[in-house]
Each structure stands twice: as C-alpha cells, then as structure tokens.
Amino acid sequence: MVLTRLKEEIEPFGYSAADTAQLYAKCIELWFTLYAKHEQYKHIEADNYYAFSAERLYVNVQARDLQPFNVQIAGHRYQYRNLLSILVNAQVLEINEKYSVSRFSKSFRPHPDLLFDKLSIVELDLKAFTKSCAYRSTREEKLKEYPELATLINAVYDTTIDLEQAVALINEAGLEAHIGYDHCIRAIKIYCGLHFFAEADYTGRLYTSIAGCPSEIVPALRLYGQPLIEIDVANCQPLLLANLLGHEQMQAVCESGRFYETLMEFTGETDRKEIKVKLYKHIMFNAGWVTPYVGGSIAIAFERLFPGSITAINAHKPGSESRLAEWIDTGRTQDLLWCRMQSLEADIVITAAEAFPHALTRHDSILIPANEDPTPVIDALMTEFTIRGMTPVLKIKNHKS
C-alpha cells in the first residue's frame, strides 16, 4: 500500500516523529493530488472508449501546479522535485521519463502494481498511519497555548468526518477539478485528525480546521458521532458594518435578512455568490478607498441604496496597500474597518459558543450535535447581538437531513 511504502522510504531519514509526520503529510498530499488528476484523466479516456488502457496512461502536470508542494524539515527545504523523488523511490508513483526532458512538462501515473480503485482502501491505511505518527498531540499544545478556549479546542479536535459522504458531496457539487481536489484533501485531513486551531492576533477570530471546512462537506462532519445543526447569522458582515457605521437604513435591511437580495434587485445581478464576492473585494476588505472607478457598479449601487455609506467606509481605510502596511507597523490595526468588523464578530460568536461544551464555530455561525436542543444556543447568540444593538435573522441548518 501507498503508506506502507512511504513509511519504509522516509523512516530511514532519521527525523524526529514530528518532522517525519510533516514530511509524510506533504508527500501524501502530493500523491493524492496526482492520483486525483490521473483518475479524472482516466475517466475522460474511458468516455472516449479507451478504458482498456486507461490505467496505464500518464497524466501531464505543469511545473507551476507542483510549485506549492514544498516543506521545511529540520532546516532542509524539500521542494516538489525532492518530494516526487521520494514518491518514485517508494514505488507509489511513476514518471514518464521518455517525455520528461527539455521544456516539456512531466507526466505521472500511480505505480502500476497499486491495484486499488476505491478511496476506502486508502482510508483505513491513512487512519492507522496518522495514529502511528501521533498527530493528535497537537490538542495538548493548543490547550496549553489557549487555556481560556479549552471547550472550543476540544470540540474541534473531537470532530470527525464521514469520508464517503464527503467525497460524494464533493462530486455532487460539480466543482472545478482543482477545487474538488482541495476539498478532498481537507476532508482527508479531518478524517485523519489533522486539525488546526489558531487565534488571529488582530481580531481574536478563530481559524480552525472546522472554520475553514468547505461548506459543501459540512454535512459530513460528525461531533461525538452526530451530524451537526448550524445556527447561522444571516447577512452577518454587512450587519456588523452597518452597526459600526451607525447606518440605520443599512442595518434595517440587514436585519430583514434580505441584504444581498436587495443589492441583486438593484443591480440586476442574478448570482448571489458573485455579488457577495464583489462586495467583499471592492468595499469591505480592500485597503483602497472605494470609488466608482474601483468598485464599479457595486460601489454605485451601494451608495445609492445607503447614502453616505461609502464616505463613512473610506474614513476607516488607509487608501492603499502601502499605507495599510504603515497602519499595521504603527499599531493602527484596530482603526481598520475590516479588523473592527471581525473583532466584533469574534467577540459575539465566541462568547455565545463558549457556554456550551459541544459547540464549534465557523466565523459567523455555531454548530452543535444534531441530537442537542439548539434553543439555548440561539438564545445566547441573539443575546450577544441584542446587547450590542442588533437583532439579526438566525437561520437553522440541520445537516442531518
């Protein structure tokens, strides 16, 4: 199997357990990426009636797609070429040397004597492998680093995932190939207990493997064996923005739960996700001042719907990336609008979640096991908003169904 061969190849390097585990993880991620690309290419060939030879085909991969695969181990930088050599030496990958010269990109395939064709065969090995590398010791490190967040830390590290369901959900979502591969890797890491947990210096926001979990696979998450119920704050970022600016008209629209729909109706935009991206990129989270030339139609619509909002927003922006660096260097991060918004969000959501032993946070939402009553969490979250002068719409998503 893949992991057995990798273990035999890497263990003689003589690194510490932690360094060995880190090198394993990066090699596995690279191998899975190449394997996924090969599977995609194989199925394309099968559709073209070449299934009989598809297993033997090499898939071409550009060097630029391999650049992100590098890792620092014990002072030594392993670049993607070094990692590929490990995979080849471990006999889990083959490179088509015939056409791997000069300016041509290399092509790869899983080693032919790896006869599996289902992810489940790899899953069991991954789980056994990660246990042997003791990845879960990170929980203790985080408890020591953030003792005041012990409840939330334990909930993150106790979260597992139904990997079969996660892969099925990714396939059903119809995502672009590279996004689907990334989601699969994230799901595999959660399955293996490869969690992370960190608190942002400027905002107090929690960045965790659950907060960063793609929404497509949240229904596959399990906490203490249970699927999750998610209590989500509708229009959270715009609501926080309106509250900080003291813009009553904007806040009223946000509290109706129809902020994005209102923008869509005004602009004629039909893709809610697209208008949200434009809003974040050109108005809320960029360093430059908002103008019709920079923000385009979204900036014009925003000012017409909420008069005076753009001027108020620009008062909290440095105006350029270079001036943003100056603000950070001089300790003015709390003057940044996006920093104030995320600080307020973190304060509200984390304070509400900490009171419950089985709660997870995803920035503007709280998740609990589906067999628990969400009412106390809903009440706690609403209380935190109310005392700050906001009454949001809370949406309940039952990921059990």
VENCOR-V481919 format. One record per pair of residues at least 12 apart in sequence whose C-alpha atoms are under 6 Angstrom apart, sorted by sequence separation. I is the first residue (numbers start at 1). J is the second residue. D is the distance in Angstrom with one decimal. If there is no record, write none. Layout:
# VENCOR-V481919
i=I j=J d=D
i=I j=J d=D
This chain:
# VENCOR-V481919
i=42 j=54 d=5.1
i=95 j=107 d=5.9
i=196 j=208 d=5.2
i=239 j=251 d=5.7
i=95 j=108 d=4.7
i=196 j=209 d=5.3
i=282 j=295 d=5.0
i=94 j=108 d=5.7
i=195 j=209 d=5.3
i=94 j=109 d=5.4
i=239 j=254 d=5.4
i=93 j=109 d=5.9
i=93 j=110 d=4.5
i=94 j=111 d=5.4
i=92 j=110 d=5.9
i=93 j=111 d=4.6
i=92 j=111 d=4.9
i=235 j=254 d=5.9
i=316 j=336 d=5.5
i=38 j=59 d=5.5
i=316 j=337 d=5.3
i=234 j=257 d=5.8
i=289 j=314 d=5.3
i=352 j=380 d=5.3
i=352 j=381 d=5.2
i=161 j=191 d=5.4
i=287 j=317 d=5.9
i=289 j=319 d=4.8
i=160 j=191 d=5.6
i=287 j=318 d=6.0
i=288 j=319 d=4.0
i=287 j=319 d=5.6
i=288 j=320 d=4.5
i=287 j=320 d=5.3
i=287 j=321 d=5.7
i=348 j=384 d=5.5
i=62 j=105 d=5.3
i=60 j=106 d=5.9
i=61 j=107 d=5.7
i=60 j=107 d=4.0
i=59 j=107 d=5.0
i=58 j=107 d=5.5
i=59 j=108 d=5.3
i=58 j=108 d=4.9
i=58 j=109 d=4.9
i=166 j=217 d=5.2
i=285 j=338 d=5.7
i=19 j=73 d=6.0
i=166 j=220 d=5.3
i=165 j=220 d=5.8
i=162 j=220 d=5.2
i=161 j=220 d=5.5
i=161 j=221 d=4.3
i=160 j=221 d=5.9
i=161 j=222 d=5.4
i=160 j=222 d=5.1
i=159 j=222 d=5.7
i=159 j=223 d=4.7
i=127 j=192 d=5.4
i=9 j=90 d=5.6
i=6 j=90 d=5.6
i=5 j=90 d=5.3
i=2 j=92 d=5.9
i=240 j=341 d=5.8
i=21 j=133 d=5.8
i=233 j=364 d=5.9
i=232 j=365 d=4.3
i=231 j=365 d=5.4
i=231 j=366 d=5.2
i=203 j=339 d=5.9
i=230 j=366 d=5.7
i=257 j=393 d=5.7
i=230 j=367 d=4.3
i=255 j=392 d=4.8
i=229 j=367 d=5.5
i=203 j=342 d=5.9
i=204 j=343 d=6.0
i=229 j=368 d=5.4
i=203 j=343 d=4.3
i=228 j=368 d=5.5
i=205 j=346 d=5.0
i=228 j=369 d=4.6
i=229 j=370 d=5.1
i=227 j=369 d=5.9
i=228 j=370 d=4.8
i=226 j=369 d=5.4
i=227 j=370 d=5.6
i=223 j=369 d=5.9
i=211 j=362 d=4.0
i=234 j=393 d=5.5
i=234 j=394 d=5.9
i=233 j=394 d=4.8
i=232 j=394 d=5.6
i=232 j=395 d=5.1
i=231 j=395 d=5.8
i=231 j=396 d=4.8
i=230 j=396 d=5.7
i=230 j=397 d=5.0
i=229 j=397 d=5.7
i=229 j=398 d=4.5
i=229 j=399 d=5.7
i=228 j=399 d=5.4
i=227 j=400 d=5.4
i=219 j=399 d=4.8
i=155 j=358 d=5.9
i=151 j=357 d=5.7
